Amino acid sequence: MTCRLVKTDHIPERARFPVVDAHNHLWSSWDKVNEIVSTMDAAGVACYSDLTANLDLRLVKGGYLFQAGRIETFFERVATQHPGRFYCFTTATFNRPVNEPLFRDAGAFVEETIEQLRAHVRLGARGLKILKELGLRYRDAGGRIVFPDDPRLAPIWEEAGRLEIPVLIHQSDPIAFFEPITPENEHYETLKKYPSWSFANPEFPRKNELLEHRDCLVKNHPHTRFILPHVANQPEDLAYVSRLLDACPNAFIDFSARTDELGRQPYTAHDFFIRHSDRILFGIDAPVSADLYRYHFRFLETRDEFFIPPDYDGTFGRHRWKVYGLGLPDAVLKRVYHENAIRIIPGLRDELGGRI
């Protein structure tokens, strides 16, 4: 079908204000860091996060793979070479193969995790990243799913609060990922492309169950800051996310990899960003390109209509639906682009110095 809509496109070359990309990964691309910096410079991105600095994380056909890596590599090959341009989180010990028990002795696991977390923070890690596998795939020695609000894990979240570092915890995924892969599924093409992202099998917990455990975790640890990525993984229901943010002042969100969900409800999303402008972080969660960054700036800054969002891997072409820009005011853009990140990520304000 040919679209006959006559419209004007406005694509910013650079963001209106300096940007902290607070949700991304280096995808083990140590040899491409110079290219990433060049892209950041071209688009106006001041700083970039590697949330999985102690993982070897790679995009592969059908999804992604990870295994434990060395956090020291990040400091040796990235942070030292480009001062002030990159920061990292650690996954600590939450990086074990999903086909093995997360722990056999919960007490020993917690002790090991806290010890490693402290060591990585001393090296310079700015937070703790928890992959979706917790609550979804990880099991204890008895074969039971380990949810994040499991009382056995509570000392870890309390320690993050004492260290004054945020915990970025991915729980759940789009609603359609938990539904059968049929043409009626609104993410049918995505799930055909990334079949490992389907959790329709009843062996997995249901989406609502995952969110209930996640929300309980946040409420149980009010002195620990939690970043709930992907619009708290419920962008299909912004009223729910709004209630969660109202109820939990220690909760923040990012909107990485969910502009398609937001962009099909631009009026509601615009009002949501205005209301919660001090709780939202910028992030793209995909291999970077100038076009991908500029798409995000266009989405936030302009009122452009009916344009193509990127796929989950950061490429353009295959899309689920068209989106609309939010046209946010400057005060909100500043908070989302960098002010919120500087406020909640330790050391970032000093590291960025006079560049923001």
Secondary structure, 3 states (H helix, E strand, C coil): CCCCCCCCCCCCCCCCCCEEECCCCCCCCHHHHHHHHHHHHHHCEEEEEECCCCEEEEEECCEEEEEECCHHHHHHHHHCCCCCCEEECECCCCCCCCCCCCECCHHHHHHHHHHHHHHHHHHCCCCEEECCCCCCCCEECCCCECCCCCHHHHHHHHHHHHHCCCEEECCCCCHHHHCCCCCCCCCHHHHHHCHHHCCCCCCCCCHHHHHHHHHHHHHHCCCCCEEEHHHHCCCCCHHHHHHHHHHCCCEEEECCCCHHHHHCCHHHHHHHHHHCCCCEECCCCCCCCHHHHHHHHHHHHCCCCCECCCCCCCCCCCCCCCECCCCCCHHHHHHHHHHHHHHHCCCHHHHHHHHC
